[in-house]
Structures are given as C-alpha cells and as structure tokens.
C-alpha cells in the first residue's frame, strides 16, 4: 500500500441532510437538514416505532416543541432531547449519524440499528 499526501484545507462536510443522535441526548443536524426543514427555530421530534424512524418537523415558534440553536459559526444545529430519546430507548452509547430523507414533511432517519442494539 502506498502513502498518499492529503492536501490542506477545510473539510466542508456533506450537503446531504444528516441527523445525529449524540451520546449526551442532543440531536444535531447539518446545513442540508436545516434547509430541508425550512430553517426552523422550533422542531417537533417524532418517532414511528413501527417503521423504526426518528424524524424532525418544523413547527411555528408559538407551538410547543424543541428549541433549535446553531453551534457557533459551524454549519451544525442542535436541540436537547435527552428525556424524549430516553423514553423511547434511543440514547446511544456513541454518536449515531444517518443520512436523512424527507417523508411526508418529516425529515427522518432510520433508527432500526440503534433499536436493535438496545434490544428493541
């Protein structure tokens, strides 16, 4: 195997929408997901146990939901969801990141692998 030099530069990440569940119980997502959601300030977190999907949906600022904030100057957005995720068995032992897909107005990721790890 030959060594290959990696050029310097800034990693720009993916433009595909991705959602991550952090070990801390925070949900994070990238710019692609933020745009797909319609630049929300508040989101609903949805769980479809039958299809094993976790989803985010934009709600208006007056609705009850999870507040969204941007992480500094990064292209990452976050909301704290530890309690909600714990109730449905979706707190991972390490970060869990998946490409998200817009389904019926909900930006969703497959959590079947995470549920299987939890024995569900």
N, CA and C of each residue as an Amber inpcrd file, in Angstrom:
protein
   360
   0.8490000  -1.1690000   0.0000000   0.0000000   0.0000000   0.0000000
   0.8970000   1.2350000   0.0000000   0.5720000   2.1920000  -0.8250000
   1.3730000   3.4070000  -0.9510000   0.7660000   4.5400000  -0.1320000
   1.6420000   5.3710000   0.4170000   1.1980000   6.5480000   1.1530000
   0.7750000   7.6280000   0.1680000  -0.2390000   8.3590000   0.5460000
  -0.7410000   9.4330000  -0.3010000  -0.8710000  10.6820000   0.5700000
  -0.3290000  11.7900000   0.0990000  -0.4070000  13.0450000   0.8510000
  -1.8230000  13.6180000   0.7710000  -2.3210000  14.0670000   1.8760000
  -3.6280000  14.7010000   1.9160000  -3.4400000  16.2150000   1.8610000
  -4.1190000  16.8840000   0.9500000  -3.9330000  18.3320000   0.8210000
  -4.5470000  19.0850000   2.0060000  -3.9300000  20.2150000   2.3680000
  -4.5230000  21.0230000   3.4350000  -5.8200000  21.6500000   2.9470000
  -6.6180000  22.0650000   3.8660000  -7.8770000  22.7130000   3.5050000
  -8.9150000  22.4760000   4.5720000 -10.0380000  23.0480000   4.3590000
 -11.1220000  22.9540000   5.3190000 -12.1050000  21.8980000   4.8440000
 -12.4530000  20.9920000   5.7200000 -13.4610000  19.9860000   5.3980000
 -14.8330000  20.6540000   5.3940000 -15.5250000  20.5430000   4.3040000
 -16.8190000  21.2030000   4.1490000 -17.9950000  20.3020000   4.5140000
 -17.7430000  19.0350000   4.8080000 -18.8370000  18.1440000   5.1610000
 -19.6920000  17.8110000   3.9520000 -20.8030000  17.2100000   4.2200000
 -21.7010000  16.8000000   3.1540000 -22.8560000  17.7840000   3.0190000
 -23.3860000  17.8940000   1.8200000 -24.5710000  18.7240000   1.6250000
 -25.8350000  17.8820000   1.7790000 -25.6590000  16.5530000   1.8210000
 -26.8000000  15.6810000   2.0790000 -27.3010000  15.9670000   3.4870000
 -28.6200000  15.9910000   3.6830000 -29.1140000  16.2050000   5.0430000
 -28.7560000  15.0240000   5.9390000 -28.1510000  15.3040000   7.0730000
 -27.8440000  14.2660000   8.0460000 -28.3450000  14.6910000   9.4180000
 -28.7430000  13.6950000  10.1950000 -29.1550000  13.9100000  11.5860000
 -28.3330000  12.9530000  12.4320000 -27.8560000  13.4640000  13.5690000
 -27.0890000  12.6390000  14.5010000 -27.7590000  12.6470000  15.8640000
 -27.6920000  11.5060000  16.5260000 -28.1120000  11.4080000  17.9250000
 -26.8270000  11.2830000  18.7170000 -26.5570000  12.2580000  19.5580000
 -25.3300000  12.2600000  20.3440000 -25.5060000  11.4290000  21.6180000
 -24.4190000  10.9460000  22.1440000 -24.4260000  10.1760000  23.3880000
 -25.0720000  10.9800000  24.5210000 -24.9330000  12.2880000  24.4700000
 -25.4780000  13.1830000  25.5070000 -26.9960000  13.3190000  25.4230000
 -27.5820000  12.8650000  24.3170000 -29.0200000  13.0250000  24.1260000
 -29.3740000  14.2190000  23.2690000 -28.3800000  14.9060000  22.7570000
 -28.6450000  16.0210000  21.8480000 -28.8580000  15.4720000  20.4400000
 -29.7290000  16.1320000  19.7000000 -29.8820000  15.8580000  18.2760000
 -29.1620000  16.9670000  17.5370000 -28.3260000  16.6050000  16.5810000
 -27.6300000  17.6000000  15.7740000 -27.8910000  17.2990000  14.3090000
 -27.8240000  18.3480000  13.4980000 -28.0040000  18.1580000  12.0580000
 -27.2250000  19.2140000  11.3090000 -26.9940000  18.9420000  10.0370000
 -26.1600000  19.8010000   9.2020000 -27.0040000  20.8180000   8.4260000
 -26.3090000  21.6460000   7.6360000 -26.9850000  22.6850000   6.8520000
 -28.0180000  22.0940000   5.8900000 -27.6830000  20.9820000   5.2530000
 -28.6240000  20.3550000   4.3310000 -29.9370000  20.0080000   5.0210000
 -29.8450000  19.5000000   6.2360000 -31.0500000  19.1580000   7.0000000
 -31.7810000  20.4240000   7.4370000 -31.0400000  21.4320000   7.8780000
 -31.6570000  22.6890000   8.3170000 -32.4450000  23.3170000   7.1690000
 -31.8810000  23.2910000   5.9770000 -32.5810000  23.8340000   4.8080000
 -33.7890000  22.9760000   4.4370000 -33.6350000  21.6560000   4.4860000
 -34.7480000  20.7610000   4.1590000 -35.9140000  20.9500000   5.1260000
 -35.5900000  21.3130000   6.3710000 -36.6200000  21.5460000   7.3800000
 -37.2770000  22.9170000   7.2480000 -36.7120000  23.7890000   6.4310000
 -37.2750000  25.1340000   6.2740000 -36.7450000  26.1300000   7.2840000
 -35.5010000  25.9500000   7.7170000 -34.8220000  26.8610000   8.6540000
 -35.6210000  27.0620000   9.9490000 -35.9420000  25.9880000  10.6630000
 -36.7860000  26.1190000  11.8560000 -36.0690000  26.7360000  13.0550000
 -36.8520000  27.3810000  13.9030000 -36.3930000  27.8360000  15.2200000
 -36.8660000  26.8710000  16.2920000 -37.9450000  26.1330000  15.9690000
 -38.5250000  25.1360000  16.8640000 -38.8880000  23.9140000  16.0170000
 -38.6050000  22.7190000  16.5550000 -38.9590000  21.4840000  15.8590000
 -39.7470000  20.5560000  16.7730000 -40.5270000  19.6970000  16.1450000
 -41.1210000  18.5480000  16.8210000 -40.1890000  17.3810000  16.5720000
 -40.0550000  16.5260000  17.5590000 -39.3140000  15.2790000  17.3750000
 -40.3640000  14.1750000  17.3280000 -40.3400000  13.4040000  16.2580000
 -41.3460000  12.3750000  16.0240000 -40.6890000  11.0060000  15.9740000
 -41.4100000   9.9910000  16.4300000 -40.8960000   8.6250000  16.4210000
 -41.9670000   7.7060000  15.8640000 -41.6250000   6.9700000  14.8280000
 -42.5100000   5.9720000  14.2470000 -41.9370000   4.6100000  14.6250000
 -42.4940000   4.0250000  15.6800000 -41.9470000   2.7720000  16.2010000
 -42.1190000   1.6260000  15.2090000 -43.2250000   1.6170000  14.4870000
 -43.4820000   0.5400000  13.5270000 -42.4480000   0.5350000  12.4020000
 -42.1720000   1.7200000  11.8440000 -41.2090000   1.8170000  10.7400000
 -39.7800000   2.0660000  11.2240000 -39.6150000   2.2440000  12.5440000
 -38.3100000   2.4800000  13.1670000 -37.6250000   3.7170000  12.5820000
 -38.3630000   4.8320000  12.6170000 -37.8740000   6.1040000  12.1080000
 -37.9540000   7.1670000  13.1920000 -36.9460000   8.0180000  13.2140000
 -36.9540000   9.2100000  14.0640000 -36.9870000  10.3950000  13.1200000
 -37.8450000  11.3600000  13.4110000 -37.9770000  12.4790000  12.4980000
 -38.0550000  13.8230000  13.1800000 -37.7700000  14.8460000  12.3980000
 -37.8950000  16.2380000  12.8180000 -38.8580000  16.9350000  11.8790000
 -39.6680000  17.8250000  12.4540000 -40.5890000  18.6220000  11.6420000
 -40.6240000  20.0290000  12.2110000 -40.5740000  21.0000000  11.3300000
 -40.6350000  22.4100000  11.7260000 -42.0160000  22.7240000  12.2820000
 -42.0260000  23.4530000  13.3870000 -43.2750000  23.9740000  13.9310000
 -43.0880000  25.4640000  14.1610000 -44.1980000  26.1940000  14.2260000
 -44.0520000  27.6390000  14.4310000 -43.5550000  27.9110000  15.8460000
 -42.9940000  29.0850000  16.0390000 -42.3810000  29.4650000  17.3100000
 -43.3300000  29.4810000  18.4790000 -44.6330000  29.5530000  18.2210000
 -45.6290000  29.5700000  19.2870000 -45.9800000  28.1640000  19.7690000
 -45.6690000  27.1620000  18.9470000 -46.0140000  25.7790000  19.2860000
 -45.0420000  25.2240000  20.3170000 -45.5300000  24.2090000  21.0160000
 -44.6680000  23.5140000  21.9560000 -43.7330000  22.6300000  21.1370000
 -42.4930000  22.6850000  21.4230000 -41.5240000  21.8850000  20.6870000
 -40.1480000  22.0740000  21.2760000 -39.1600000  21.6870000  20.5170000
 -37.7720000  21.7510000  20.9500000 -37.0980000  22.9310000  20.2640000
 -36.5240000  23.8280000  21.0370000 -35.8220000  24.9970000  20.5010000
 -34.5580000  24.5560000  19.7710000 -34.3030000  25.2050000  18.6590000
 -33.1430000  24.9090000  17.8150000 -32.1450000  26.0470000  17.9680000
 -30.8760000  25.6870000  18.0520000 -29.8390000  26.7210000  18.0320000
 -28.6820000  26.2450000  17.1670000 -27.9920000  27.2210000  16.6250000
 -26.8220000  26.9250000  15.8010000 -25.6070000  26.8290000  16.7160000
 -24.7140000  25.8980000  16.4020000 -23.4830000  25.7470000  17.1730000
 -22.4290000  26.7170000  16.6490000 -22.3080000  27.8630000  17.2930000
 -21.3130000  28.8620000  16.9040000 -21.4050000  29.2220000  15.4350000
 -20.2610000  29.2350000  14.7600000 -20.2090000  29.5440000  13.3290000
 -20.2240000  28.2800000  12.4710000 -20.4320000  27.1340000  13.1070000
 -20.4380000  25.8710000  12.3710000 -21.7340000  25.7200000  11.5820000
 -21.7270000  24.8330000  10.6500000 -22.9360000  24.5000000   9.8950000
 -23.6420000  23.3330000  10.5640000 -23.8250000  23.4570000  11.8670000
 -24.4590000  22.4270000  12.6810000 -25.5110000  23.0760000  13.5640000
 -26.6730000  22.4290000  13.6530000 -27.7580000  22.8950000  14.5120000
 -28.0340000  21.8230000  15.5380000 -28.5680000  22.2310000  16.7010000
 -28.7060000  21.3100000  17.8260000 -29.9860000  21.5840000  18.5970000
 -30.5200000  20.5380000  19.1910000 -31.5760000  20.6650000  20.1820000
 -31.3580000  19.5750000  21.2240000 -31.7210000  19.8770000  22.4460000
 -31.5660000  18.9170000  23.5280000 -32.8090000  18.0420000  23.6080000
 -32.6080000  16.7340000  23.5500000 -33.7490000  15.8140000  23.5030000
 -33.5400000  14.5980000  24.3940000 -32.6660000  14.6930000  25.3710000
 -32.2900000  13.5450000  26.1920000 -33.4930000  12.8120000  26.7920000
 -34.3820000  13.5510000  27.4290000 -35.5370000  12.9240000  28.0720000
 -36.4380000  12.2020000  27.0780000 -36.7320000  12.8710000  25.9720000
 -37.6020000  12.2760000  24.9450000 -36.9600000  11.0280000  24.3480000
 -35.6770000  11.0960000  24.0560000 -34.9860000   9.9560000  23.4550000
 -34.8740000   8.7970000  24.4420000 -34.6570000   9.1110000  25.7060000
 -34.5560000   8.0620000  26.7290000 -35.8880000   7.3050000  26.8420000
 -36.9970000   8.0310000  26.7650000 -38.3170000   7.3910000  26.8950000
 -38.5730000   6.3390000  25.8200000 -37.9960000   6.5280000  24.6480000
 -38.2330000   5.5690000  23.5550000 -37.0170000   4.6760000  23.2730000
 -36.0340000   4.7040000  24.1540000 -34.8820000   3.8110000  24.0220000
 -33.9110000   4.1870000  22.9290000 -33.7650000   5.5050000  22.6730000
 -32.8770000   5.9390000  21.5910000 -31.6740000   6.7460000  22.0750000
 -31.1770000   6.4390000  23.2800000 -29.9380000   7.0780000  23.7370000
 -28.7750000   6.1440000  23.3910000 -27.9390000   6.5230000  22.4430000
 -26.8540000   5.6260000  22.0130000 -25.6590000   5.6610000  22.9660000
 -24.8480000   4.6210000  22.9110000 -23.6110000   4.5940000  23.7030000
 -22.5040000   5.3710000  22.9960000 -22.6900000   5.6350000  21.7120000
 -21.7950000   6.5020000  20.9420000 -22.6490000   7.1990000  19.8780000
 -22.1360000   8.2620000  19.3290000 -22.9090000   9.0490000  18.3650000
 -23.4190000   8.1740000  17.2230000 -24.6360000   8.4680000  16.7880000
 -25.3130000   7.7000000  15.7380000 -25.7410000   8.6930000  14.6670000
 -25.1340000   8.6070000  13.4800000 -25.3960000   9.5710000  12.4080000
 -25.8980000   8.8500000  11.1660000 -26.9560000   9.4100000  10.5750000
 -27.5250000   8.8210000   9.3680000 -27.9330000   9.9210000   8.3930000
 -27.9170000   9.5780000   7.1090000 -28.4470000  10.4730000   6.0840000
 -29.9590000  10.5030000   6.2660000 -30.5250000  11.7050000   6.2060000
 -31.9590000  11.8800000   6.4270000 -32.6970000  12.0190000   5.1050000
 -33.9660000  11.6570000   5.1530000 -34.8180000  11.7180000   3.9630000
 -36.1310000  12.4000000   4.3420000 -36.5970000  13.2940000   3.4880000
 -37.8630000  13.9860000   3.7220000 -39.0180000  13.0570000   3.3420000
 -39.8770000  12.7540000   4.3180000 -41.0170000  11.8620000   4.1170000
 -42.2680000  12.5190000   4.6950000 -43.1790000  12.8960000   3.8410000
 -44.4480000  13.4830000   4.2790000 -44.2310000  14.7000000   5.1830000
 -43.2730000  15.5360000   4.8170000 -42.9980000  16.7430000   5.5860000
 -42.1500000  16.5380000   6.8260000 -41.6810000  15.3150000   7.0410000
 -40.8490000  14.9880000   8.2040000 -39.4760000  14.5670000   7.6920000
 -38.4290000  15.1670000   8.2380000 -37.0700000  14.7700000   7.8810000
 -36.6920000  13.6170000   8.8040000 -36.5230000  12.4240000   8.2340000
 -36.4180000  11.2060000   9.0390000 -35.1250000  10.4490000   8.8120000
 -34.7060000   9.7420000   9.8740000 -33.5920000   8.7980000   9.7830000
 -34.0660000   7.4400000  10.2880000 -33.4430000   6.4130000   9.7700000
 -33.7130000   5.0360000  10.1920000 -32.9590000   4.7810000  11.4920000
 -33.6670000   4.3520000  12.5220000 -33.0220000   4.0640000  13.8120000
 -33.1080000   2.5800000  14.1570000 -33.3690000   1.7380000  13.1590000
 -33.5230000   0.3030000  13.4250000 -32.2540000  -0.3020000  14.0350000
 -31.0930000   0.1040000  13.5460000 -29.8400000  -0.4280000  14.0990000
 -29.6590000  -0.0230000  15.5640000 -29.9990000   1.1950000  15.8660000
 -29.8930000   1.6900000  17.2430000 -30.8680000   0.9490000  18.1600000
 -32.0820000   0.7210000  17.6980000 -33.0600000  -0.0180000  18.4830000
 -32.6320000  -1.4580000  18.6770000 -32.0310000  -2.0590000  17.6460000
 -31.5600000  -3.4540000  17.7620000 -30.4640000  -3.5560000  18.8180000
 -29.5810000  -2.5610000  18.8450000 -28.5200000  -2.5530000  19.8630000
 -29.1070000  -2.4990000  21.2620000 -30.2510000  -1.8160000  21.3960000
 -30.9130000  -1.6720000  22.6970000 -31.8210000  -2.8540000  22.9970000
 -31.8870000  -3.8140000  22.0740000 -32.7160000  -4.9850000  22.2820000
 -34.1870000  -4.7480000  22.0580000 -34.5140000  -3.7990000  21.1830000
 -35.9230000  -3.4740000  20.8900000 -36.2680000  -3.7800000  19.4610000
